[in-house]
């Protein structure tokens, strides 16, 4: 059998190290650790995950947030607005 994913609409923001505030406002539970390497910690249903520069923070229909690498994001989603 073959399966096709259902069309979904998500909210997302791309982390670029200059938009920490925007990302933290988007995902209120995100943590901005004090570190030499710019990244955010995103609490997810699967545990804490690292969001690196260029990654997207995706909010899915359940209200949960997940970091997603840019290449995977563009493979799965296209801009609607």
C-alpha positions in Angstrom: 0.0 0.0 0.0 1.0 3.6 -0.6 0.2 6.5 1.7 0.1 10.3 1.1 0.4 12.8 4.0 -2.6 14.9 4.7 -2.2 18.6 3.8 -1.6 20.6 7.0 -0.9 24.3 7.7 1.7 25.1 10.3 3.2 28.2 11.9 7.0 28.5 11.8 9.9 30.8 12.4 13.5 30.4 11.2 16.2 30.9 13.9 19.1 33.1 12.7 20.8 34.1 16.0 19.7 37.7 15.5 16.0 36.9 16.1 16.3 35.3 19.6 13.4 37.4 20.9 11.1 36.6 18.0 11.8 32.9 18.5 11.4 33.0 22.3 8.1 35.0 21.8 6.9 32.4 19.3 7.8 29.4 21.5 7.3 30.6 25.0 8.9 27.5 26.6 12.1 27.8 24.5 15.3 28.3 26.5 18.2 30.5 25.3 21.2 29.0 27.1 24.2 31.2 27.7 26.8 29.6 25.4 29.4 30.5 22.8 27.4 28.5 20.3 24.1 30.3 19.4 21.3 27.8 19.7 17.9 27.5 21.5 16.5 24.5 23.5 13.0 23.6 22.5 11.0 21.5 25.0 9.1 18.9 22.9 6.9 15.9 23.7 10.0 13.8 22.9 12.2 15.8 25.3 14.4 18.8 24.9 15.7 19.4 21.4 18.4 21.8 20.1 17.5 24.4 17.5 20.6 25.6 15.6 21.0 28.6 13.3 19.1 28.1 10.1 16.7 25.6 11.7 12.9 26.3 11.8 10.8 26.2 14.9 7.5 24.5 13.8 4.2 24.7 15.7 2.0 21.8 14.8 -1.8 21.5 15.1 -1.5 20.0 18.7 0.2 23.1 19.8 3.5 21.4 20.3 6.8 22.9 19.0 9.6 21.1 17.2 12.9 22.3 15.7 13.3 21.2 12.1 16.4 21.4 9.9 16.1 23.8 6.9 16.5 21.1 4.3 13.8 18.9 5.9 11.5 21.9 6.4 11.7 22.9 2.6 11.1 19.2 1.7 7.9 19.1 3.7 6.5 22.6 3.5 6.0 25.5 1.2 4.9 29.1 2.1 1.2 29.8 1.8 1.1 33.5 2.5 
